[in-house]
Amino acid sequence: MTSLNPPSLPAAVFWDMDGTLVDTEPYWMESEVELVQSFGGQWSHDDGLMLVGLGLWNSAEILRSRGVDLPADEIVQWLTTRVQEKLDAQGVPWRPGARELLAAIKEKGIPTALVTMSVRRMAEQIVSHIPFDAFDTIVSGDEVAEAKPHPEPYLRAARLLGVEPRNAVAIEDSLVGLASAVASGATTIGVPHIVPLPQSEDHTLWNSLEGKTVDDVIALAQSRAAVR
């Protein structure tokens, strides 16, 4: 695989969605509470933290173990629909600096992919609210055999864009997302949100995307490439 970008630029930038591009995790947690309580169970904030970043079908099995008496596919569809309803009613809550950095990356001519464990219909709903052509491709949770923390989602994004993962940058907010991106070989940025992220030589932590520029992304990619 090759990239048409100059060597000085990342071959692509991969974006996680929930918690990285948009602050939808509270919508998911509220929906999980509603679902579990409808079956007579209890679901705490700490329970919700367990599911941050997980593939929806993995999350569904955990919810089934807590008394939600529905097939996994139905749980995924119910939760997705409920979160989409909240997005329609309450709006899309963007993470600080995310849209601005995404726009700057696009203006620089760097290919982008949205790599999310949400299903495609929700990813497309989010993307429709971005007032520019934000992503060259989308990889969603219903299109991969292995969910994050497996590297398959990011490897698929790289294949779709025709780039080497090690020449790309990934931006994530969750532990399982970081693991997926790092395992793919991409230079990985962790932006903590709902859950804390550890310091590691395998990834770089930024406290926020607010104030970060495309030059910051390029510099990080170049510094990582220099030590490989």
N, C-alpha and C positions, 0 to 999 in steps of 0.2 A: 504494500500500500504506500502511496505517496501523497504528498501535500503540495498544492500550488503556491502556498505561502512562502515568503522568504524565510530562510533559516532563523532570522532574528525574531520571528513571531511564533507563538504557539500554533501548532497545526489546527487546534480547535479548543474551544472552552465548553465543557460540559456542566450543566446546571442541574442540581437537584431542585425540586419544586417546593414541597410542603416543608416549611420551616426555614428554607433558604431563600427562595424567590418570594414566597408568600407566607404570611403568618396564619396558616390554616390549622395548625395543631390544636388550638383551643376548640375549633369547630369539630374536629375529629373526637376530641376527648368528651365534649358535651354529647355528641351523638352516641358514643360508646356507653355513657351513663344511661341515656334514654333507652338504649336497646337492652342492656342488662337488667335495668329496673323493670322493663316491660315483662320480663320473665321471672320477676320476683327476687332478683339478686341485687347485690351491691357492687359498685365499681368506684374505686377511689382514684384520687389524682395520681398516687403512686402506681396504681394498676395501669393507668393510662400511659405513664412514662415508659412502662415495659414495651409498649407497642410503637413508640416513636421510631420512625425509619424502617420498621419491618414491612415486608411484603404483606399485602392485604389478606392473602389466603393463609399466611402464617398467623396473622392477627386473628383471623376468623376461627382458627382451631383453638387458640387461647380463649376466645370468647365462648366457644362451644363448651370448653372445659369448665367454664364458670356459669353454666346453666342456660346459655342461649340455645334453645332447641330448634335450630334451623340448619340446613345444609350450608357448607362454607360459601358456595356461590351466592346463596340468598343473603347471607350476612354481608358479603362484599357489596352486592348491589344495593342493599338497604342502607348501609353506611354511606356509600358514595352518593346515593340520591339525597340523603339527609344533609350531607355536607354541601352538596350543590344547592339545595334549597336555602341553606344559611348564606351561601355566597350571593345568591340572588337577592335575598332579603336584607342582608347586612353589608354587602359589598365585598370586594376583594381587598384583603389587608396586606399590602405590600411590605416586605422587610426593608428596613432603612438602607438606602443606597443601592438596592438591588437593581431596580429599573434603570437608574442612571448609569451604573457600571455596565449593564447589559447593552444599553444603547451605545455606549462608547466603544465596546468591543465590536459591535456590529459595524459602527462607522469606520473602524480600523480595518474592516474586511476580513476579520477572523471568523471562521465558521463556528456555529453554535449548535448544541443539542440539549434538549430538555430530557433528563433521565430521571424518571419518577416511578415510584411504586404504586401511585394512584392509577386508575384505569384511564384509557385514552379519552373517554368522553369528558372526564373532569379536566384532564390536561388541556384539551382543546377549549374548554370553557374559560380556563385561566388565560390561555394564550390569546383568546379573542378580545380580552380586555387590555392588551398591550397595544399602544397606538403606533406600532411600527412592526416591520417584518422581523420578529425577534429570533426565531429558531429555524435552522435549516432542516432539522429533523426532530422527531419526538420518539423516545423509547418509553413505553408505559408498562405497568406491572402485569397487564393482561396479555403482553406480547413476548414475555420471556419465560423460559422453563424454570430458571433459577432466579429467585429474588435476591436483593441485597440482604446479607453481606457478600453473597457470591459475586464475582466480578462480571458475570454475563451481561448485566444491563449496560455497563460501560464499554465492554468489548463490542457489544452490538452497536452502540452509538458510534464507536470508532469505525466499524465496518461500513455502516451506512454513510458516513462522511468520507470514507476512503483515506483515513489517517492512521498512523501508528499511535496507539494509546500513550506510549512513553513520551510522545511529542505534544501531548495535549495537557490541559489543565482542567481539574474538576473542582467544583465548589460544593461543599456539603455541610450539614448541620448536625447530623446524628452519628452515633457510634457505628451503627451497621452501615450507614452510607459511606463513612470514612473508610471502613474496612473494604467495602466493595471497590471504591475508587483506587485505593492504594494497591489492592490486589491486581487491578487491571494494568498497573504500571504508570498511570497518569500522575503528574504532579498534582498534589491534592491540598486544597485549602479547607480548613475547618473553621466554620463561623458558629460558635456556640449559641444556642438559643434556649430551648426548653430543657435540654440536658447538658451538663458540663462535658467538655471534651478534654482528654489528657494531652499533655505535652508529649511529643514523640519526634524522633528523627525522620519518621516515615511521612509526616505531613507538617504543614505550617498552619498555625492558628492566627486568625485575625479576629479581634474582638467584635468587629462590625464591618460591613461593606460600605458604610457611610464614609465618604471622604476618600475611598479607595479609587484609583484610576486605572485605566487600561495599561498605563506605563508600569504600575505596580505589579500587575499580572504578568506583563512581559518580563520584567526584571526577575520575578520569582522563577518563571520558567527557564530563563537563561541561567540563573544561579544553580538550579537543579540539574540542568543539562551539563553544566561545567564539571559536576562531581560524579557524573555517571560514566 
